[in-house]
Structure formats: structure tokens, C-alpha cells
Amino acid sequence: MWARSLSARRCAEPGPFPSRPPRPALANSRSLQQFFNITRAAERPWYARGMPSQRPRANPKKMRTDQRSGVVVTETSEAELRLQERIRQAQQEAVSEVLLPTPSPDLLQRVIEDADGFAEAATAKHLDPASPPVACSTGCSHCCYQLVSVSAPEVFRIVRYLRASTSRIQMEEVVGRVRSLDKATRGTSLKARVNIKKPCAFLSADGCCTIYAVRPLACSEFTSYDVQACKRGKRIGFKPFGLIHEKARMIAFNAVRQGLQDGLAIAVPEADTNWLELTAAVSTALDHAAPEQAWLSGENIFAKSHLSQSGNR
């Protein structure tokens, strides 16, 4: 089974929402299984090779913002870049393997579940055991005041989860929070979002993620070794050099996110595969009875939900 997330922004029992569903088995995807077979045979983790300079740790002096995903990353070595590309390629191939020749809403659900699990498993394999524990803990929500980039399948998974897991009254409350935050943040830049002192619409009063089971990949990727830096980020904005993230997790999740989008562009070329802003996209998808089908058919339902329109790129 897939490894559990290192991110700890969850409740033991997240209100009315069920716990995270079991991960699919590696054998569900030939491309993803092949990645681990090759890695076991030809590329042991850095920490097992006794090469400290290539351990997947963050260097606070060598950080940048990835232009494709908007995620802060550290400068990477050649070995790390090769690994990142192999993960991206495996994820891209896995998307086509699942969706072609006939994409469907259920297959989109499988694609994002596989991607989530693959990112977790790749992180677990390449995490240096000598790395210190991250500062993230249950109820920690300092980073939940930002714009979040998501792919369309991630949005659909969240909407499916909400519709299947909430009562009518609970759904009305969730929709109300989503609409309110969307109204306050749509079209804002990352810098302007800092001045809007409203948390993520899915954050509970006690700082727990109510959609933790299906949270975006960007949220799963986001970790920190310094809670004080996170507090500063919440107050003044998360600067590109402001946090030190767990590096193996960054490499794996950034590569999976890129591979997911690249694979979608190949498998469903008629669909809109731009990066979307979480709140705006979920708000839009909630307006559709069958958003996956509309998206697969080429309907541009997210035309006003692109992350670039929020000033993030």
C-alpha cells in the first residue's frame, strides 16, 4: 500500500468527513510499478550510497520558485534532476495508460488517486532518514492562507468527496464558505492574498483540514522545518526564500504534478489543462452536476479559474 503523508494538518476524526481511503496497489499502474523496479535495480536512494552532498535536503541559500507549479523549490543536483525527470515521465505515461483510449470520470478519479499515492511512495523511498522531522503538526494551519494551484482532476476529486460525504446542511455550509472566499480572493495576486485574512474554505475552526483525505497535491507537498517562518509567512506572505521544505517530498510531488499535467495534455488534448486556483475552481465545479464530463468533452468550464488569472504566474 502507499505510504501515508508526512503532512500532519489533519484531525484524528475530521468532523463529518471520513478518514483517508486506502491507497491503490502499485500494481494498478504498469508505468508506476516499472519506476520502482528500475529504482530498486539501478538507483539506490542517495542516503544508502553514502553521498551526503546529494542527500535530498533543502539548502536555504539555493531556493527558487518553480514557474510551472508556483511551488518553492531548492536548487537541485544533477542526480536529483534526473530522478525528478524519471518521476515526471513515469507519471505522464501512467496518465495515458489509465485514460486512453476512452477517458471517463471514473478513470480521472483513478488517475489522481494513483498520482497522489505515487508521490507519497516516491517520497518515502528517497527520504533521507537523517533528515530532521518537519515542524508540521495536527492543527497547524499557518500555510492555509494562500492561493493553491490544482489540476482539474484534483478539483473533481474534492467535489466528488464533498457530494458523497456531507449532508445537505453540511454541504450548504461548505458551499457558503467556498463562495465567500472565492468572492474575496478571485483574481488576487499572491501578494494581495496575504492581506485577505481568510483561511482556506476547507479549514475547520480548530485548524484541521476537512478534506484532508483528498487535499490537493500542492498541500501534501508543502512542509516546513521552521514553524516560526510559517508564522511570519502567514503574517507577511510566504517569500520564495522564506521556508526550508523537506526536499525529497518537494522533488517527488513537483515531478508528479508536472507529469500529471503533461499526461493530461496528451490523453485529453481537447480539455483545459491549465493550472487552476483551488477556491475558484471548486466553486465553479460545484455549479455543474457533472463537471468531469463537461471538462472531458472540451467545455471550458474553468475559463475564469486559471491560476494565471489570479496573478500567480
Secondary structure, 3 states (H helix, E strand, C coil): CCCCCCCCCCCCCCCCCCCCCCCCCHHHCHHHHHHHHHHHHHCCCHHHHCCHHHCCCCCCCCEEECCCCCCEEECCCHHHHHHHHHHHHHHHHHHHHHHCCCCCHHHHHHHHHHHHHHHHHHHHHHCCCCCCCCCCCCCCCCCCCCCCEECHHHHHHHHHHHHHHCCHHHHHHHHHHHHHHHHHHCCCCHHHHHCCCCCCCCECCCCCECCHHHCCHHHHHCCCCCHHHHHHHHHHCCCCCCCCCCHHHHHHHHHHHHHHHHHHHHHCCCCCCCCEEHHHHHHHHCCCCCHHHHHHCCCCCCCCCEHHHHCCC
